[in-house]
Amino acid sequence: MKLTKEEILKRCNAVVPNTLMETLHIKYIDVGDDFLTAEMPVNSGVHQPDGVLHGGAMVALAESVGSAACFIFLDAENYMIRGLEISANHIKSIASGKVFATATFLHKGKTTQVWNILLKDEEGKLISACKLTTICLPKKA
């Protein structure tokens, strides 16, 4: 049974309460055949001391959307999926508004996967480029 876009987003957002995603006000807003997008508001709650978006908050958003994409596009029912490594190149600062993170596959292997996650502002300007490596291991019976 193939889920609709709305059902997938509902499932992604249903796991947000009582997590870091809730603390950061991350919301999953769009999904397609090969991508997942989430948004996060940029305000004093995610600023570094000089008033711009904290790099750690950007990485948390990137890992959140990449991990959620794993559960959509991989067999999370039979496999445990974990992040192995994340890297980020922060391109531009942002002080207010929203930031959007979109995860797409660079590599979709049976055991390891590599995700490209681009963070953009409301005007579509690149804020950060991240890469997340995940691993799928069979769940123990």
C-alpha positions as CSV (number, residue, x, y, z in Angstrom):
1,M,0.0,0.0,0.0
2,K,1.5,3.3,-1.1
3,L,1.0,6.2,1.3
4,T,-0.1,9.6,0.1
5,K,2.2,12.7,0.5
6,E,-0.1,13.9,3.3
7,E,0.0,10.5,5.1
8,I,3.8,10.5,5.0
9,L,4.1,14.0,6.3
10,K,1.6,13.2,9.1
11,R,3.7,10.2,10.1
12,C,6.9,12.2,10.1
13,N,5.4,15.0,12.2
14,A,3.8,12.6,14.6
15,V,7.2,11.6,16.0
16,V,8.3,15.1,16.7
17,P,6.8,15.6,20.2
18,N,9.2,15.2,23.1
19,T,12.3,15.2,20.8
20,L,14.9,17.7,19.8
21,M,12.8,18.4,16.7
22,E,10.0,19.7,18.9
23,T,12.5,21.9,20.8
24,L,13.8,23.4,17.5
25,H,10.2,23.7,16.1
26,I,11.1,21.5,13.1
27,K,8.2,20.6,10.8
28,Y,8.2,18.3,7.8
29,I,6.5,20.1,5.0
30,D,7.1,18.4,1.6
31,V,7.9,15.0,0.3
32,G,8.4,13.5,-3.2
33,D,9.6,10.4,-4.8
34,D,13.2,11.2,-3.9
35,F,13.3,14.0,-1.4
36,L,12.0,15.2,2.0
37,T,11.9,18.8,3.1
38,A,11.6,20.3,6.6
39,E,11.4,23.8,7.9
40,M,12.7,25.5,11.1
41,P,12.1,29.0,12.3
42,V,15.1,31.2,12.8
43,N,14.8,33.3,16.0
44,S,16.6,33.9,19.3
45,G,16.0,30.3,20.3
46,V,18.4,29.0,17.7
47,H,20.8,32.0,17.5
48,Q,24.5,32.0,18.5
49,P,25.5,34.9,20.7
50,D,26.0,37.4,17.8
51,G,22.3,37.0,16.7
52,V,22.5,34.6,13.7
53,L,21.5,31.0,13.2
54,H,23.8,28.7,15.2
55,G,25.7,26.1,13.1
56,G,24.7,23.4,15.5
57,A,21.0,24.1,15.0
58,M,21.6,23.9,11.2
59,V,23.3,20.5,11.6
60,A,20.5,19.3,13.9
61,L,18.0,20.3,11.2
62,A,20.0,18.5,8.5
63,E,20.4,15.3,10.5
64,S,16.7,15.4,11.5
65,V,15.5,15.6,7.9
66,G,18.1,13.1,6.6
67,S,17.1,10.6,9.3
68,A,13.4,11.0,8.7
69,A,14.1,10.5,4.9
70,C,15.7,7.2,5.8
71,F,12.5,6.0,7.4
72,I,10.5,7.0,4.3
73,F,12.8,5.7,1.6
74,L,14.5,2.7,3.3
75,D,13.1,-0.5,5.0
76,A,12.9,0.9,8.6
77,E,10.5,-1.9,9.6
78,N,13.2,-4.6,9.2
79,Y,16.3,-2.5,9.6
80,M,17.8,-0.3,12.3
81,I,19.0,3.0,10.7
82,R,21.6,5.1,12.4
83,G,23.7,8.1,11.4
84,L,27.4,7.5,11.0
85,E,28.8,10.9,10.0
86,I,27.5,14.4,9.2
87,S,29.4,17.3,7.8
88,A,28.3,20.8,7.1
89,N,29.6,23.7,5.1
90,H,28.0,26.9,6.3
91,I,27.7,29.3,3.3
92,K,25.7,32.3,4.5
93,S,24.3,33.5,7.8
94,I,20.6,34.2,8.6
95,A,19.1,36.0,11.5
96,S,15.4,35.6,11.1
97,G,12.6,34.0,9.0
98,K,12.7,30.3,8.2
99,V,15.3,27.9,7.0
100,F,14.3,24.9,4.8
101,A,16.3,21.6,4.6
102,T,15.8,19.2,1.7
103,A,17.4,15.7,1.8
104,T,18.1,13.7,-1.3
105,F,20.2,10.6,-2.0
106,L,23.7,10.8,-3.2
107,H,24.2,7.0,-2.7
108,K,21.5,4.4,-1.8
109,G,23.4,1.3,-0.9
110,K,22.0,-1.8,0.9
111,T,24.1,-1.1,4.0
112,T,25.2,2.5,3.7
113,Q,23.6,5.6,2.3
114,V,24.9,9.1,1.7
115,W,22.4,12.0,1.8
116,N,22.8,15.5,0.3
117,I,21.0,18.0,2.5
118,L,20.7,21.6,1.4
119,L,19.5,24.3,3.7
120,K,18.0,27.4,2.1
121,D,16.4,30.6,3.3
122,E,12.9,31.8,2.2
123,E,14.3,33.3,-0.9
124,G,16.0,30.0,-2.0
125,K,19.5,31.2,-1.2
126,L,21.9,28.5,0.0
127,I,22.7,28.8,3.8
128,S,24.4,25.4,4.4
129,A,25.4,22.3,2.4
130,C,25.4,19.1,4.5
131,K,26.3,15.5,3.9
132,L,24.9,12.7,6.1
133,T,26.1,9.1,6.0
134,T,23.7,6.5,7.4
135,I,23.9,2.7,8.0
136,C,21.1,0.1,7.8
137,L,21.6,-3.0,10.0
138,P,19.1,-5.9,10.3
139,K,16.9,-5.7,13.5
140,K,17.6,-8.5,15.9
141,A,14.6,-10.9,16.3
